[in-house]
Amino acid sequence: MVYRRKDSPVYWGSFTDAGGKRVRRTTGTTDLREAQAIEGKWKLEAHQVKRWGGVPSRSFDQLMLAYFKVTQGIKRSTRRDVCTLRKLTPFFTGRDLLTLKRCDIRAYVDKRLSDGVANATINREVSLLSAAINYARHEWDWEIPNHAEGMHLKEPEGRIRSLTVEEARALTAEAEKSRQSPHLADFIRLALNTGCRLNELLGLQWGRVDLKANLLHLGEHDTKSGRRRSVPLNAEARAAMLNLARFRASHCPASPWVFAHEDGTRQASVRSAFKIALRNAGITDFRIHDLRHTCASWLVSAGQPLQAVRDLLGHSTIRMTERYAHLAPENVRKAVAVLDGLSRFSHVEQGKGLEKRG
């Protein structure tokens, strides 16, 4: 049966699959005759699968609906994935994954490029399609090809913008004046001295703060990578935590949130107040996430090993931390200096050899 839903401009088809299950699927077309032909094709395939054991067709819409149903609430990127799906759907809706070719994926990439979309954004979109197909192949034994796998555009080197010490002082001073966000200055101090992400700090609860050991304990649900880590507090970060503790004791002693309003509810954002502080401090081309970059840049510039910075920031691989390596030229200079010793030794040995032959 072909029909139209109130929330969709295209026709939908309803039929019984080879397993006897009622299936409702979009045809991806607003043309009635075309929709009827597509539904007839589905019914024929279902009959062939039931009678002769053929491979059932799988549509893009069927895949994504099933994939999101399973991964919703599990993947930390679900909200972003929903936005990504809105970009994929107009191009792939109604498509049979069995007949989807690599040239179709390339056509999508080319279209997005012509729309002026960044390579990194396109890569995320294609990666979502690839991840959904791989999940269906491995978990549900769907016999469908994955022509989206490995199709990645080259991305420019990641942007790194960090504050100077003077800029950091000016920004913190302006944040102290904020009426909109009384915790802004302490948020900035913690971000600069711990390297924690925005959501790791705003989602922090007092049960994960150990002021005796000077540690923040981040659980697997608190971090982007899904890995637990402990973040040490230096003197500056500890002072910020004590300020927040005093605010809690005075206004909302029962609140579990480190960054809380006077009524104890969680402070969900500092973005607008942060922008005002930046403007008043005369700082341009800077985002909240750049506080994390600043922490890493300062540590590497001070000679701290990349492995230590990786562990503090919670990077999943050292490769992510290596983008800060250029900030520590002294480490490379020391390494090259070792060659001077080898070179001198080599010349001395060659000189001795010549003396013996002479």
C-alpha positions, 0 to 999 in steps of 0.5 A: 500500500502506498500512502502519504504521511502528514509530516512527509511530502513523499509517498511511503510504502507498506508491505510484508517482508520475507520474515512476515514483518510489516515494513513501512518505508519512504519511497523518496518520491512525490510521484504516485506512479513512481512510488507504486513501482518502487513499492512493487519492487520491494514486494517482489524482492521480499517474495524472492527472499522468502522463496529463493533466499535472495539478499533483501534490499536495504534503504538508506532511511531504514539503515539510519532509523535503525542505527539511531534507535540503537545508538541514541543515548550511547554515542556522545555525539548523538546531537551532532549526528542528528544535525549531520543526518539532516545533510545526508538525508536529502541526497540519499533518502530512498536509495537502495544500499545494495545499488549505492556505488562509490561514485554516488558517495563522490557525487555527494562529496562534490555537491557539498564542496560546491556548497562551500562546506569545509573538508572536515565537515564533509568528512564527518558526514561521510564518516557517519554514513560509513559508521552506520553501514559498518554497524549494520554489517557487523551487528545485524549481518546486513549484506551491504557494501560500504563504499563510504569507507576510506573516502576522506578529504585532506583536512588543513592542519588544526587551528591553534590560538593561545593566549599570552600571559598578559592576555590571560591576565587581562581576560581574567580581570575583565571576567572578574567584573562579569555580572552575567556570570559570577563564575566566569573568572574561576572558569577561565582559571580552571580551563587554563590550569587544567586543560579541561574541556568546556563540558567537562568543567560545566558538567563537573559535580562536587562528588568528583572533586578531591580538594585533599588530594587536589584532583578532579576525577572525570568519569567515562561519561564526563569525557569526550573520549569516554575514558576516565582520567584524573586531573591535578589541581595546581595552586591557581586551580585550587584557588578557583575551586575554593572560590566556587566552594565558598559560593556553594556554601553561601547560596546552594549547599545542596547543589551537586554542581560545581558551576551552579546558579544561586538556586543550585541549578547547573550553569549550562553556558558561559559563552555570552559572558565570555564574549563580552570579557574578550571584547572588553580585554581587546582580545580577538580571534579567540574561542572558549576551546582555545583556553585548552589550547593555551594550557597545552601550549604553555606546558609544551613551551615550558619543556613538559614532555608531550606524553604528560600533556597528552595524559592531562588533556585526555587525548586518545592518541599522541598524534593529537598532542603532536600539533604542539610540538613546534612550540618546544624547539629546545627539545629538538635543539638538544637532540641535534646537539647529540649529533655534534658529539658523534660528528666530532668523534668521527673526525677524531677517529678519522684523524687518528687513522690518517696518522697511523697510515702516515 
